[in-house]
Amino acid sequence: MELRIFTEPQQGAGYDDLLRVAKATEDAGFDAFFRSDHFLKMGSVTGLPGPTDAWITLAGLARETSRIRLGTLVTAATFRHPSVLAISVAQVDQMSGGRIEFGLGTGWFADEHTAYGLPMPELRERFDLFTEQLEIITGLWATPEGQAFSFDGEHYRLAEAPGLPKPAQRPRPPVIIGGTGRKRTPELTARFADEINVPFNDMDTALAQYERVADAARAAGRNPDEITRSAAQVVAIGRDEPELARRAAAIGRDVAELRENGIAGTPAEAVDKIGRWREKTGISRLYLQVLDLADLDHLDLIAAEVAPHLR
């Protein structure tokens, strides 16, 4: 079981905060450091010092780390033009020595689109944008050097784009698609993705989505085993009940609710629940959503007392 650390910096973290967590992630032996791609806080937090751009952040972390994988869970298709995004991600992959993983989704947070003047069409059109972005980004990366890529879609048109720079990973960085959409999400995962991520849901919901993706893969003539199954869950681990209660309070959550809806409790409880996830759903990768980025001891505890039992 791969354990990855997943952060939500729009809730209040600058680059230096993220750098500390990324370095702690690497030092503790986790597989990867991921971040959300949002420009506006959620809920009652202040969000200070303000948003950080996901791909600028990852570019910096690419030069400050050496082993961990880096990526977004997930970048919104409504934020950036796909040709520009393809260049950015390819460059960051080069800067990291081939450690980038590319999560892409439709976008969903209406308030941040309103706040920053970003168009947010209805869901059907967002899926159309999402589809064309996947076609363009993977198409640009796959275009052989010396050849050009053109695309004539409903939303985007490219004419003789050189498809440069190339990412360090060939033919491209792994693509992650997330969510529980019943039709288009499985179909797009089968066409484009290396991983299906089901965030913040129960095991039954996740399993149903993994099975839909497997069916879509078979229908597309693809081996479902090629697509990694992953989940994301909020994490709060304590050596004892007072420590657990302190960590829950720090993120504004109730201990009982966290035990029900996340990976929470003692290290032994966490190992047991992750094991049940693996047995029931077939996941091989889990993103642990860490919301208190100042609590680096939390990462050390998970690395020392949870991770060794899952290898």
C-alpha positions, -999 to 999 in steps of 0.1 A, spaced: 0 0 0 14 34 -10 7 62 14 8 97 0 4 130 17 -22 153 3 -25 190 14 -51 218 9 -30 249 10 -59 272 0 -70 269 36 -40 289 47 -4 280 37 24 297 19 52 282 -1 75 279 29 48 259 48 44 235 19 81 231 15 84 221 51 57 195 47 71 182 14 105 178 30 90 161 60 70 138 37 102 128 19 123 124 50 96 102 66 95 78 37 61 85 22 57 79 -15 44 113 -27 34 148 -18 3 161 -35 -17 194 -32 -51 206 -43 -54 232 -70 -77 259 -56 -75 297 -55 -101 304 -27 -104 292 9 -134 271 20 -153 275 52 -145 298 81 -107 298 80 -89 330 70 -70 315 42 -39 337 50 -15 343 35 -35 336 4 -36 311 -24 -5 296 -40 -5 284 -76 -3 247 -78 22 243 -106 44 271 -95 45 255 -61 53 221 -76 81 236 -97 98 249 -66 93 216 -47 107 197 -77 141 214 -71 139 211 -33 131 173 -32 148 143 -47 126 112 -43 89 117 -37 64 119 -65 46 153 -69 12 162 -83 -22 177 -80 -54 161 -68 -67 176 -90 -61 206 -114 -94 221 -127 -99 221 -165 -115 256 -161 -84 273 -148 -58 271 -177 -57 267 -214 -47 231 -221 -17 240 -244 -2 262 -217 -9 236 -190 8 209 -211 39 231 -213 39 239 -176 35 203 -165 61 190 -189 86 216 -177 79 207 -140 84 171 -149 118 179 -163 126 200 -133 118 170 -110 137 144 -130 105 127 -140 85 126 -107 53 145 -117 18 129 -117 -9 149 -134 -44 150 -119 -71 167 -139 -108 172 -133 -138 193 -144 -136 219 -117 -164 223 -92 -160 252 -67 -182 279 -80 -172 306 -55 -136 307 -66 -146 310 -103 -169 339 -93 -142 355 -72 -115 355 -98 -137 359 -129 -132 324 -143 -160 310 -165 -177 280 -150 -202 264 -175 -227 238 -165 -215 204 -157 -221 189 -192 -200 216 -209 -173 213 -182 -170 176 -191 -167 186 -227 -139 210 -218 -123 183 -197 -124 158 -225 -108 182 -250 -81 191 -225 -72 155 -220 -70 150 -258 -49 181 -263 -25 176 -233 -18 139 -239 -17 146 -277 9 173 -273 31 151 -251 28 122 -274 37 141 -306 72 130 -318 98 157 -318 100 174 -351 63 168 -358 33 190 -350 0 186 -333 -32 201 -345 -67 199 -329 -100 212 -340 -126 209 -312 -157 227 -301 -138 246 -274 -101 246 -285 -82 248 -317 -45 243 -322 -27 246 -355 7 229 -360 18 232 -324 53 217 -320 44 198 -288 74 210 -269 88 207 -243 85 170 -237 81 157 -202 110 137 -187 87 107 -184 78 91 -217 54 90 -233 40 112 -205 35 116 -168 9 94 -152 -26 109 -155 -51 107 -126 -88 112 -129 -110 114 -99 -146 113 -89 -177 92 -88 -195 102 -120 -212 71 -134 -207 74 -171 -183 100 -185 -157 97 -156 -152 59 -162 -151 63 -199 -125 91 -198 -105 71 -172 -105 41 -196 -93 63 -225 -67 85 -208 -59 77 -172 -34 56 -153 -53 60 -120 -88 64 -108 -91 82 -75 -123 83 -53 -120 111 -28 -137 112 6 -163 85 1 -172 52 18 -159 18 6 -191 8 -11 -192 40 -32 -156 36 -41 -159 0 -50 -188 7 -73 -168 33 -91 -138 11 -95 -160 -16 -110 -175 10 -135 -140 20 -145 -131 -17 -150 -161 -23 -172 -153 8 -192 -117 -3 -196 -128 -37 -209 -152 -21 -233 -124 0 -246 -102 -30 -251 -79 -22 -222 -68 -44 -193 -85 -29 -161 -54 -39 -141 -35 -12 -159 -55 14 -139 -44 20 -103 -72 22 -78 -68 49 -52 -87 68 -25 -83 100 -5 -93 102 31 -88 128 58 -63 116 85 -61 122 122 -40 97 142 -32 99 179 -11 78 202 -39 81 228 -73 97 230 -61 131 242 -37 134 213 -64 123 188 -88 148 203 -62 176 200 -56 168 163 -93 166 156 -99 200 173 -71 216 153 -89 209 121 -124 216 134 -136 180 133 -153 157 157 -134 126 167 -164 102 162 -171 117 128 -135 113 118 -135 77 128 -165 71 107 -156 91 76 -118 92 76 -87 74 87 -87 83 124 -80 68 158 -49 51 172 -22 37 148 -37 3 152 -72 15 142 -57 32 112 -39 1 101 -71 -19 105 -92 5 85 -67 9 57 -64 -29 55 -102 -32 52 -101 -6 24 -75 -27 6 -93 -60 11 -127 -47 0 -119 -23 -28 -85 -34 -42 -69 0 -37 -31 0 -37 -27 37 -30 -41 60 -4 -39 98 -2 -39 110 34 -54 145 36 -34 164 62 -51 196 72 -29 209 100 3 216 81 21 228 112 19 194 129 49 176 114 49 151 143 17 138 128 36 127 97 63 111 118 38 91 138 20 78 107 54 69 91 66 51 122 35 33 135 11 30 105 31 27 73 54 -2 83 23 -25 88 10 -18 53 41 -27 33 
